[in-house]
Amino acid sequence: MLRIGPSGNSQSFYDEGGKHTYQAAEYVKAKGLNAYEYSFGRGVRITQSSAEQIRNAFAAADVEISSHAPYYTNFANPDSEMIEKSFGYIRQTIIAENMFGGVRSVFHPASCGKATREEAVAVAKRNIAALMEYLEDIDFDFILCPETMGKLNQIGTVEEIVDFCTLDGKLYPCFDFGHINSYTRGGIKGYDDYKRIIDYTADKLGDEKARNFHVHFSKIMYGEKGELKHLTFADDKYGPEYEGLAKIIDEYRLTPFIICESDGTQAEDAVSMKNCHKR
């Protein structure tokens, strides 16, 4: 099944009187959407009772939840203590995601810091492999999605993310196409560019991960160093446009989990994305 929905709550959710995450289930369903991403960007802090309330509401609405780990994970950090903290942030996110009744969690892989890119990528890869060993004792299903990044000093090109995902069967790529477009300063022009990414993923990771990858999508302003800020679909300058991605998803009959990250109009723009699909 193709699942499409917002990251967090649009401004209209609050304008319509929404206050709590569990209320977003019916809000999202009413718009004809069936996915939602909950961000733990500033830390994993949620009670068992709140998680259960969210789980029950979203299950009743048939809206599946994914989650985003704290933004400050960095698996290329030279400080071993900070690596241990990143391990902990991921474990906490996966456990909270399970409490929501979902299986998918997204994380930021790394930044270069003072190291060369080659050195930072090698360190990040070793530490992500160690992370998966650290998580082996978890006895429920989960999918962990390293995300493509939008700034030039961050680790997370398409090729780097796909390579990380060769490390373990539970690692699936999160392609943030706004980030990819920002990193390449406008490199996603249309269908052929999306097709190239999907074909590359299938070649390196196989059909399962190429069918069921995770998507973040928004238009993003970028400069010489990459990503600057998220925009809405009203933007006609920076892109990327969604139609080409929708076409390849339909053509290949893919079933990714698609999250819109527009600035304040994420649910409305997710509806526009859904309407691009022919099936």
C-alpha positions in Angstrom: 0.0 0.0 0.0 1.2 3.5 -0.8 1.1 5.6 2.3 1.3 9.4 2.2 0.9 12.0 4.9 2.5 14.9 6.8 5.4 15.3 9.2 3.8 16.8 12.3 0.9 19.2 12.1 0.0 21.8 9.6 -1.0 25.3 10.8 -4.6 24.4 9.7 -4.6 21.6 12.3 -4.2 24.2 15.1 -6.5 26.7 13.4 -9.2 24.1 13.4 -8.8 23.6 17.2 -6.3 20.7 17.3 -4.0 20.6 20.3 -2.8 17.0 20.8 -1.1 14.5 18.5 -3.8 11.9 19.0 -6.3 14.3 17.4 -4.1 14.4 14.3 -5.3 10.9 13.4 -8.8 12.0 12.4 -7.5 15.2 10.9 -5.2 13.3 8.6 -7.8 10.7 7.8 -10.3 13.4 6.9 -7.9 14.7 4.2 -7.7 11.2 2.6 -4.2 10.6 3.9 -2.9 7.5 5.7 0.6 8.3 7.1 2.1 10.6 9.7 5.6 11.2 11.0 6.2 12.1 14.7 9.4 13.9 15.4 11.5 13.4 18.5 13.9 16.1 17.1 14.7 17.6 20.5 14.7 14.3 22.4 12.6 11.3 23.1 10.2 12.3 25.8 6.8 10.7 25.9 4.8 8.8 28.6 3.5 5.3 28.1 -0.1 6.6 28.5 0.4 9.3 25.9 1.9 6.8 23.5 -1.0 4.4 23.9 -3.5 7.2 23.3 -1.7 8.1 20.1 -1.4 4.4 19.1 -5.1 3.7 19.6 -6.2 6.8 17.7 -4.0 6.2 14.7 -4.8 2.5 14.6 -8.6 3.3 14.6 -8.1 5.8 11.7 -5.8 3.4 9.8 -3.0 6.1 9.7 0.4 4.6 10.1 3.1 6.4 12.2 6.8 6.7 11.5 9.1 8.6 13.8 12.2 10.8 13.5 15.1 10.3 15.9 16.7 13.4 17.6 18.3 15.6 15.1 21.7 15.6 16.8 22.7 12.0 16.1 26.2 12.0 14.5 27.9 8.6 13.8 31.1 10.3 12.6 31.7 12.1 15.9 35.3 11.4 17.1 34.1 11.3 20.7 33.2 7.8 21.7 31.0 9.1 24.5 28.9 11.0 21.9 28.6 7.9 19.7 27.2 6.1 22.7 24.7 8.9 23.1 23.7 8.6 19.5 23.2 4.8 20.0 20.9 5.6 22.9 18.9 8.2 21.0 18.2 5.6 18.3 17.2 2.9 20.7 14.9 5.3 22.5 13.3 6.3 19.2 12.7 2.7 18.1 11.1 1.7 21.4 8.8 4.8 21.3 8.0 4.0 17.7 7.0 0.5 18.7 4.7 2.0 21.4 3.0 3.9 18.6 2.4 0.7 16.8 4.7 1.6 13.9 8.0 0.2 12.6 9.8 3.0 10.8 12.3 5.4 12.3 14.4 8.0 10.5 17.8 9.3 11.6 20.5 11.8 10.5 23.7 9.8 9.9 26.6 12.3 10.4 28.4 15.4 9.6 32.1 15.8 8.5 33.3 18.1 11.3 37.0 18.6 11.0 37.6 15.3 9.2 37.8 14.8 5.4 34.6 13.6 3.9 36.2 10.2 3.1 37.3 9.8 6.8 33.9 10.8 8.2 32.0 8.5 5.9 34.3 5.6 6.9 33.8 6.3 10.6 30.0 6.7 10.2 29.8 3.4 8.4 31.7 1.6 11.1 29.6 3.1 13.8 26.3 2.4 12.0 27.4 -1.2 11.7 28.1 -1.2 15.5 24.7 0.4 16.1 22.9 -2.5 14.4 24.8 -4.9 16.6 23.9 -2.9 19.6 20.2 -3.2 18.6 20.3 -6.9 18.1 18.6 -7.6 21.4 15.4 -5.8 20.4 12.8 -8.5 20.0 10.2 -6.7 17.8 10.3 -5.7 14.2 11.7 -2.3 13.2 13.0 -0.5 10.1 15.7 2.1 10.5 16.1 4.7 7.8 19.3 6.8 7.4 18.3 10.0 5.6 19.9 11.9 2.7 21.1 15.3 3.9 20.9 18.7 2.3 24.1 20.6 3.5 27.5 20.1 1.9 29.2 19.4 5.3 26.7 16.7 6.2 27.1 13.0 5.4 24.2 11.6 3.4 24.4 11.6 -0.4 22.2 9.1 -2.2 25.3 6.9 -2.7 26.4 7.2 0.9 22.9 6.3 2.2 22.5 3.4 -0.1 25.9 2.1 1.0 25.0 2.4 4.7 21.9 0.3 3.9 24.0 -2.6 2.7 25.1 -3.2 6.3 21.9 -4.7 7.6 18.5 -6.0 6.4 16.7 -3.6 8.8 18.3 -0.5 7.2 16.2 1.1 4.4 17.0 4.4 2.7 15.2 7.6 3.5 15.4 9.7 0.4 14.7 13.3 1.3 14.3 14.6 -2.3 14.3 18.3 -1.2 17.7 17.6 0.5 19.0 15.8 -2.5 18.0 18.7 -4.7 19.6 21.2 -2.3 22.8 19.3 -2.0 23.1 19.1 -5.8 21.9 22.8 -6.1 19.0 22.0 -8.3 20.0 18.5 -9.5 16.5 17.0 -9.6 14.9 18.3 -12.8 12.3 15.6 -13.3 11.4 12.0 -14.0 14.8 10.9 -15.3 16.6 12.1 -12.1 14.1 10.2 -9.9 14.4 7.1 -12.1 18.1 7.2 -11.8 18.0 7.2 -8.0 15.4 4.3 -7.9 17.3 2.2 -10.4 20.5 2.7 -8.5 18.9 1.7 -5.3 17.4 -1.5 -6.8 20.8 -2.4 -8.3 22.7 -1.9 -5.0 20.0 -3.0 -2.4 17.6 -5.2 -4.3 13.9 -5.0 -5.1 12.5 -5.1 -1.5 14.3 -1.9 -0.3 13.9 -0.2 -3.7 10.1 -0.8 -3.4 9.6 0.1 0.3 12.1 3.0 0.9 11.1 6.0 3.0 10.5 9.4 1.5 10.7 12.9 2.8 9.5 15.5 0.3 9.4 19.3 0.4 10.6 22.2 -1.7 13.7 23.7 -0.1 15.6 26.9 -0.6 19.3 26.3 -1.1 22.5 28.3 -1.5 26.2 27.6 -2.2 26.5 25.3 0.8 23.2 23.5 0.2 19.9 23.6 2.2 18.7 26.9 3.7 15.0 26.5 4.6 11.9 24.5 3.9 9.3 26.1 1.7 5.7 25.2 0.6 4.4 24.0 -2.7 3.6 27.6 -3.6 7.3 28.0 -4.4 8.0 28.0 -8.1 11.8 28.7 -7.9 13.7 26.1 -6.0 11.8 22.8 -6.3 11.9 19.9 -6.7 8.5 19.1 -8.3 6.7 15.9 -7.2 5.1 14.8 -10.5 8.2 13.0 -11.8 8.5 11.0 -8.6 4.9 10.1 -8.6 5.2 8.9 -12.2 8.1 6.5 -11.4 6.4 5.2 -8.3 3.3 4.4 -10.3 5.2 3.0 -13.3 7.3 0.7 -11.1 4.4 0.0 -8.7 6.5 1.0 -5.7 5.1 1.2 -2.1 7.3 3.8 -0.3 6.2 5.5 2.9 5.9 9.2 1.9 6.1 12.1 4.3 5.6 15.7 3.3 7.8 18.2 5.2 6.5 21.5 3.8 6.7 24.6 6.0 3.2 24.8 7.7 1.2 23.3 4.8 2.5 19.7 5.0 -0.9 18.1 5.1 -2.3 20.2 2.3 0.8 19.6 0.2 0.6 15.9 1.0 -2.9 15.9 -0.5 -1.5 17.5 -3.7 1.2 14.8 -3.8 -1.5 12.0 -3.4 -3.4 13.5 -6.3 -0.4 13.2 -8.6 -0.7 9.4 -8.4 -2.8 7.5 -11.0 -3.4 4.5 -8.7 
